[in-house]
């Protein structure tokens, strides 16, 4: 099964919109994020909202992600274990409903965690990008929407792809 039908008109497909350049998309304005969420939800995606604004430590991040994605009790609460468990999510062993069009991780307030723990914040997005590519191999769609209260936040490329701003906020002038 292919993730997207190459003969279809993909211009209105919200999944394609948020995956064709990078599976990790940044948002600053909440209404734009809310609109993206509504479009993806209407298209049958399973959304996993995660409020990252309260993550003071990587441990809190791991506990929250494990709870949100229904990780097994043996989850090791480190980035390697996150990668392993997200691989199982992509294989739909848990955390991804079978009938969903795709899975969308929605991080809000991510900039606070990224400022406190830049390495972990970057690696987390990189792991998600790698797993999104793995999902495509099996016809699945994994998307990550990242909301930041800092309109100038930047990340290094993830999964060899850039972390880009959404269409409406792509220009820096639209975030001032």
C-alpha positions, 0 to 999 in steps of 0.5 A: 500500500502506498501512503499517497496515490500518485494519480490523485489530486493531492492539493487538498490533502492535509497529510500531503501538505504537512509531509511533502517538505518535511514531516515536522512542521513549525507553528507560531500562531495557535489559530493556524495550528488549530486549523491544521489540526481540524483539517487533519482530524476531518481527514481521519488522522489520529491526533496525539496532543502533547503539551511540552510547555511543562517539560522541565526535564527529559524525564518529564518528556519521556513520561508524558510521551509514554503516557500519550502513545501508550508505551509499554511498562518496560519503556526505558525513558531515554531517547534510544528507548523512545526510538524503539517504542516509536518504531513499534507505534509505526508498526501499529503495535500500540499508540496508532489506531488501525483505521486512522489515516495517519498519526499526528503528534502535536507538540505545543509550547515546545520552545520552552523545552527546546531552550532548557534541553536543546539536545534532547529537543532536537534528537526527539524531532530527529527520531520522529522524522526517521520514524515518519520515513519508516511509516511511509515504507508501510503505507503509513503517515506520521506527522509532527506539528510543533507549536512554538511561542518563539517565532524565531525558533529554528532547528537543525534538519531532522531525518535529513530534511529541514524543519520548516514553518507552515505555509502561512508563516514561512516568511519571517515577516509573517511572524512579526 
